[in-house]
Amino acid sequence: MAFWEKIGWRYWVLAVIVGIGLPIGSTLIGLSPVWRFGGLLLLINGGLAIGLGRRIYQHAQPGWWLLIWPLTYFVGAIGWLPQYTWYLAIVYLCLSYVSYGLAQTHKQIRS
């Protein structure tokens, strides 16, 4: 069990469900490209990137875990989303990293 905790199994499960499951689901149900891009990719995935960055810092987890979400999204995007959405993996990495850093700054200001 220590191995699974060490690699962050909860983050992997969440990332696979959202990063691969949502693109497959949205494609299968025929969600329009506007809703898929605006609702799914910007709101849900962007919010997840920000939330995970903060949570990783708050629970003093390894910084490399910030890569889990963008990498699994990229795999899902390659398989089931248009090519222009692949670049959002970089955006999600940046959002996670910035929220990670802002959580650190916010903690130092409060102390």
Residue frames as a rotation matrix with the C-alpha (Angstrom) as fourth column:
MET 1
0.564 0.826 0.000 0.00
0.826 -0.564 0.000 0.00
0.000 0.000 -1.000 0.00
ALA 2
0.283 -0.530 -0.799 2.92
0.283 -0.750 0.598 2.33
-0.916 -0.395 -0.062 0.65
PHE 3
-0.716 -0.552 0.428 3.93
0.533 -0.035 0.845 2.11
-0.452 0.833 0.319 -3.01
TRP 4
-0.097 0.775 0.624 0.47
0.930 -0.152 0.334 3.21
0.353 0.613 -0.706 -4.19
GLU 5
0.759 0.326 -0.564 0.48
0.559 -0.771 0.307 6.15
-0.334 -0.548 -0.767 -1.79
LYS 6
-0.101 -0.921 -0.377 3.97
0.353 -0.388 0.851 7.09
-0.930 -0.047 0.364 -2.92
ILE 7
-0.837 -0.216 0.503 2.94
0.533 -0.117 0.838 7.36
-0.122 0.969 0.213 -6.59
GLY 8
-0.754 0.558 -0.345 -0.31
-0.409 -0.811 -0.418 9.19
-0.514 -0.174 0.840 -5.80
TRP 9
-0.857 0.392 0.333 -2.89
0.506 0.758 0.411 6.65
-0.091 0.521 -0.849 -6.94
ARG 10
0.031 0.925 -0.379 -5.82
0.659 -0.304 -0.688 8.98
-0.752 -0.228 -0.618 -6.17
TYR 11
-0.017 -0.123 -0.992 -4.48
-0.457 -0.882 0.117 11.59
-0.889 0.456 -0.041 -8.59
TRP 12
-0.930 -0.348 -0.120 -3.91
-0.276 0.444 0.853 8.96
-0.244 0.826 -0.509 -11.27
VAL 13
-0.555 0.792 0.256 -7.46
0.774 0.604 -0.190 7.62
-0.305 0.092 -0.948 -10.96
LEU 14
0.276 0.661 -0.697 -8.98
0.331 -0.747 -0.577 11.10
-0.902 -0.071 -0.425 -11.09
ALA 15
-0.284 -0.482 -0.829 -6.76
-0.589 -0.595 0.548 12.11
-0.757 0.643 -0.115 -14.00
VAL 16
-0.980 -0.052 0.192 -7.63
0.101 0.702 0.705 9.00
-0.172 0.710 -0.683 -16.01
ILE 17
-0.208 0.976 0.056 -11.36
0.848 0.209 -0.488 9.42
-0.488 -0.055 -0.871 -15.41
VAL 18
0.517 0.432 -0.739 -11.39
0.139 -0.894 -0.425 13.10
-0.845 0.117 -0.522 -16.34
GLY 19
-0.175 -0.718 -0.674 -8.50
-0.596 -0.467 0.653 13.20
-0.784 0.516 -0.346 -18.81
ILE 20
-0.978 -0.174 -0.114 -9.44
-0.197 0.606 0.771 10.15
-0.065 0.776 -0.627 -20.83
GLY 21
-0.592 0.801 0.089 -13.02
0.722 0.576 -0.384 9.35
-0.359 -0.163 -0.919 -19.80
LEU 22
0.079 0.658 -0.749 -14.51
0.149 -0.750 -0.644 12.79
-0.986 -0.061 -0.157 -20.45
PRO 23
-0.471 -0.249 -0.846 -13.13
-0.740 -0.411 0.533 13.14
-0.481 0.877 0.009 -24.01
ILE 24
-0.989 0.144 -0.016 -14.39
0.117 0.860 0.496 9.66
0.085 0.489 -0.868 -24.87
GLY 25
-0.392 0.898 -0.199 -17.77
0.748 0.185 -0.638 10.34
-0.536 -0.399 -0.744 -23.31
SER 26
-0.032 0.374 -0.927 -18.20
-0.185 -0.913 -0.362 13.73
-0.982 0.160 0.099 -24.93
THR 27
-0.734 -0.269 -0.624 -17.31
-0.654 0.031 0.756 12.29
-0.185 0.963 -0.199 -28.33
LEU 28
-0.930 0.365 0.035 -19.64
0.366 0.916 0.165 9.30
0.028 0.166 -0.986 -27.93
ILE 29
-0.147 0.938 -0.314 -22.66
0.723 -0.114 -0.681 11.38
-0.675 -0.327 -0.662 -26.92
GLY 30
-0.085 0.075 0.994 -22.01
0.940 -0.326 0.105 13.83
0.332 0.942 -0.043 -29.74
LEU 31
0.381 0.138 -0.914 -21.45
0.627 -0.765 0.146 16.95
-0.680 -0.629 -0.378 -27.63
SER 32
0.911 0.003 0.413 -21.05
0.344 -0.558 -0.755 19.98
0.228 0.830 -0.510 -29.88
PRO 33
0.022 -0.998 0.055 -17.51
0.811 -0.015 -0.586 21.35
0.585 0.057 0.809 -30.28
VAL 34
-0.099 -0.019 0.995 -18.51
-0.253 -0.967 -0.044 24.64
0.962 -0.256 0.091 -28.63
TRP 35
0.783 0.439 0.442 -19.78
-0.535 0.113 0.837 22.94
0.317 -0.892 0.323 -25.46
ARG 36
0.778 -0.553 -0.299 -16.90
0.585 0.811 0.022 20.50
0.230 -0.192 0.954 -25.49
PHE 37
-0.174 -0.906 0.386 -14.32
0.602 -0.408 -0.686 23.29
0.779 0.113 0.617 -25.68
GLY 38
-0.190 0.135 0.972 -16.02
-0.416 -0.908 0.045 25.86
0.889 -0.396 0.229 -23.45
GLY 39
0.643 0.586 0.494 -17.64
-0.682 0.142 0.718 23.71
0.350 -0.798 0.491 -20.81
LEU 40
0.961 -0.219 -0.167 -15.50
0.256 0.935 0.246 20.65
0.103 -0.279 0.955 -20.71
LEU 41
0.262 -0.961 0.087 -12.02
0.805 0.168 -0.569 21.84
0.532 0.219 0.818 -21.58
LEU 42
-0.314 -0.420 0.852 -11.99
-0.012 -0.895 -0.446 25.32
0.949 -0.150 0.276 -20.11
LEU 43
0.246 0.496 0.833 -14.28
-0.789 -0.396 0.469 25.16
0.563 -0.773 0.294 -17.07
ILE 44
0.976 0.207 0.066 -14.03
-0.207 0.788 0.579 21.58
0.068 -0.579 0.812 -15.82
ASN 45
0.581 -0.805 -0.118 -10.46
0.727 0.579 -0.370 20.76
0.366 0.129 0.922 -16.82
GLY 46
-0.108 -0.604 0.789 -9.11
0.055 -0.796 -0.602 24.23
0.993 -0.022 0.119 -16.01
GLY 47
0.460 0.371 0.806 -10.77
-0.762 -0.301 0.574 24.13
0.456 -0.878 0.144 -12.60
LEU 48
0.983 -0.133 -0.126 -9.35
0.171 0.912 0.373 20.68
0.065 -0.388 0.919 -12.01
ALA 49
0.216 -0.962 0.165 -5.85
0.609 0.001 -0.793 21.86
0.763 0.272 0.586 -12.90
ILE 50
-0.115 -0.209 0.971 -6.11
-0.460 -0.855 -0.238 24.74
0.880 -0.474 0.002 -10.43
GLY 51
0.714 0.496 0.493 -7.61
-0.659 0.241 0.712 22.56
0.235 -0.834 0.499 -7.70
LEU 52
0.863 -0.426 -0.270 -4.99
0.437 0.899 -0.022 19.86
0.252 -0.099 0.963 -8.05
GLY 53
-0.014 -0.907 0.421 -2.15
0.305 -0.405 -0.862 22.36
0.952 0.116 0.282 -7.94
ARG 54
0.032 0.106 0.994 -3.42
-0.768 -0.633 0.092 23.80
0.639 -0.766 0.062 -4.69
ARG 55
0.894 0.399 0.202 -4.16
-0.437 0.679 0.590 20.41
0.098 -0.616 0.782 -3.17
ILE 56
0.592 -0.748 -0.301 -0.72
0.523 0.640 -0.562 19.02
0.613 0.175 0.770 -4.02
TYR 57
-0.325 -0.729 0.602 0.93
-0.079 -0.614 -0.785 21.94
0.943 -0.302 0.142 -2.23
GLN 58
0.178 0.484 0.857 -1.42
-0.857 -0.352 0.377 21.92
0.484 -0.801 0.352 0.77
HIS 59
0.962 0.210 0.175 -0.80
-0.268 0.842 0.467 18.23
-0.049 -0.496 0.867 1.41
ALA 60
0.247 -0.968 0.049 2.98
-0.821 -0.182 0.541 18.56
-0.515 -0.173 -0.840 0.93
GLN 61
0.692 0.041 0.721 3.05
0.253 0.921 -0.296 16.06
-0.676 0.387 0.627 -1.89
PRO 62
-0.297 -0.927 0.229 5.84
0.573 0.019 0.819 15.76
-0.764 0.375 0.525 -4.46
GLY 63
-0.111 0.195 -0.975 5.91
-0.440 -0.889 -0.128 18.46
-0.891 0.415 0.184 -7.12
TRP 64
-0.940 -0.264 -0.217 6.21
-0.307 0.375 0.875 15.95
-0.150 0.889 -0.433 -9.97
TRP 65
-0.505 0.832 0.229 2.56
0.672 0.546 -0.501 15.03
-0.541 -0.099 -0.835 -9.30
LEU 66
-0.034 0.454 -0.890 1.71
-0.300 -0.855 -0.424 18.27
-0.953 0.252 0.165 -11.12
LEU 67
-0.701 -0.331 -0.632 2.55
-0.687 0.075 0.723 16.38
-0.191 0.941 -0.280 -14.33
ILE 68
-0.785 0.390 0.481 -0.04
0.295 0.918 -0.264 13.62
-0.545 -0.065 -0.836 -13.79
TRP 69
0.171 0.971 -0.169 -3.10
0.281 -0.212 -0.936 15.58
-0.944 0.112 -0.309 -14.90
PRO 70
0.252 -0.045 -0.967 -1.66
-0.764 -0.623 -0.170 17.26
-0.594 0.781 -0.192 -18.03
LEU 71
-0.772 -0.610 -0.177 -0.09
-0.596 0.598 0.536 14.02
-0.221 0.519 -0.826 -19.26
THR 72
-0.656 0.592 0.468 -3.27
0.477 0.806 -0.351 11.97
-0.585 -0.007 -0.811 -18.92
TYR 73
0.362 0.755 -0.547 -5.28
-0.056 -0.568 -0.821 14.76
-0.931 0.328 -0.164 -20.55
PHE 74
-0.173 -0.524 -0.834 -2.80
-0.875 -0.307 0.374 14.78
-0.452 0.795 -0.405 -23.44
VAL 75
-0.951 -0.139 0.276 -3.26
-0.043 0.944 0.328 11.04
-0.306 0.301 -0.903 -23.95
GLY 76
-0.176 0.970 0.167 -7.04
0.599 0.241 -0.763 11.49
-0.781 -0.034 -0.624 -23.99
ALA 77
0.347 0.286 -0.893 -6.83
-0.360 -0.839 -0.409 14.47
-0.866 0.464 -0.188 -26.33
ILE 78
-0.634 -0.636 -0.439 -4.64
-0.671 0.172 0.721 12.65
-0.384 0.752 -0.536 -28.83
GLY 79
-0.910 0.238 0.338 -7.09
0.298 0.944 0.138 9.80
-0.286 0.227 -0.931 -29.02
TRP 80
-0.248 0.960 0.130 -10.45
0.958 0.263 -0.113 11.56
-0.143 0.097 -0.985 -29.02
LEU 81
0.490 0.425 -0.761 -10.23
0.370 -0.892 -0.260 15.32
-0.789 -0.155 -0.595 -29.41
PRO 82
0.930 -0.139 0.339 -9.26
0.275 -0.347 -0.897 17.62
0.242 0.927 -0.285 -32.30
GLN 83
0.147 -0.988 -0.042 -5.60
0.873 0.150 -0.465 18.47
0.466 0.032 0.884 -32.73
TYR 84
-0.099 -0.201 0.975 -6.02
-0.041 -0.978 -0.206 22.09
0.994 -0.061 0.089 -31.59
THR 85
0.797 0.454 0.399 -6.94
-0.406 -0.086 0.910 20.87
0.447 -0.887 0.116 -28.09
TRP 86
0.540 -0.653 -0.531 -3.63
0.666 0.717 -0.204 19.09
0.514 -0.243 0.823 -27.58
TYR 87
-0.346 -0.748 0.567 -1.97
0.260 -0.657 -0.708 22.37
0.901 -0.098 0.422 -26.61
LEU 88
0.472 0.589 0.656 -4.28
-0.500 -0.434 0.750 22.72
0.726 -0.682 0.090 -23.64
ALA 89
0.692 -0.317 -0.648 -2.09
0.607 0.741 0.286 20.16
0.390 -0.592 0.706 -21.84
ILE 90
-0.450 -0.877 0.167 0.56
0.683 -0.458 -0.569 22.90
0.576 -0.142 0.805 -21.59
VAL 91
-0.224 0.473 0.852 -2.07
-0.390 -0.845 0.366 25.34
0.893 -0.250 0.374 -20.32
TYR 92
0.803 0.570 -0.175 -3.20
-0.107 0.427 0.898 22.85
0.586 -0.702 0.404 -17.66
LEU 93
0.219 -0.816 -0.536 0.40
0.893 0.388 -0.226 22.30
0.392 -0.429 0.813 -16.57
CYS 94
-0.639 -0.450 0.624 0.88
0.257 -0.890 -0.378 26.07
0.725 -0.081 0.684 -16.26
LEU 95
0.194 0.805 0.561 -2.37
-0.483 -0.420 0.768 26.48
0.854 -0.420 0.307 -14.31
SER 96
0.806 0.070 -0.588 -1.39
0.373 0.711 0.596 23.70
0.460 -0.699 0.547 -11.91
TYR 97
-0.146 -0.968 -0.206 2.07
0.893 -0.040 -0.448 25.13
0.426 -0.249 0.870 -11.42
VAL 98
-0.545 -0.001 0.839 0.81
-0.077 -0.996 -0.052 28.68
0.835 -0.093 0.542 -10.88
SER 99
0.532 0.795 0.290 -1.83
-0.413 -0.055 0.909 27.56
0.739 -0.604 0.299 -8.38
TYR 100
0.555 -0.472 -0.685 0.82
0.726 0.676 0.122 25.47
0.405 -0.565 0.718 -6.62
GLY 101
-0.519 -0.836 0.179 3.05
0.681 -0.531 -0.504 28.54
0.516 -0.140 0.845 -6.35
LEU 102
-0.287 0.490 0.823 0.22
-0.349 -0.854 0.386 30.84
0.892 -0.176 0.416 -5.30
ALA 103
0.772 0.524 -0.360 -0.79
0.099 0.461 0.882 28.42
0.628 -0.717 0.304 -2.54
GLN 104
0.081 -0.847 -0.525 2.80
0.952 0.222 -0.212 28.60
0.296 -0.483 0.824 -1.29
THR 105
-0.713 -0.328 0.619 2.81
0.252 -0.944 -0.211 32.41
0.654 0.006 0.756 -1.41
HIS 106
0.187 0.888 0.420 -0.59
-0.321 -0.349 0.880 32.61
0.928 -0.300 0.220 0.27
LYS 107
0.698 0.026 -0.716 0.65
0.552 0.616 0.561 30.42
0.456 -0.787 0.416 3.11
GLN 108
-0.364 -0.910 -0.199 3.76
0.880 -0.266 -0.392 32.58
0.304 -0.318 0.898 3.62
ILE 109
-0.527 0.237 0.816 1.67
-0.109 -0.971 0.212 35.77
0.843 0.023 0.538 3.75
ARG 110
0.545 0.838 0.026 -0.70
-0.188 0.092 0.978 34.28
0.817 -0.538 0.208 6.34
SER 111
0.410 -0.447 -0.795 2.19
0.804 0.589 0.083 33.13
0.431 -0.673 0.601 8.56
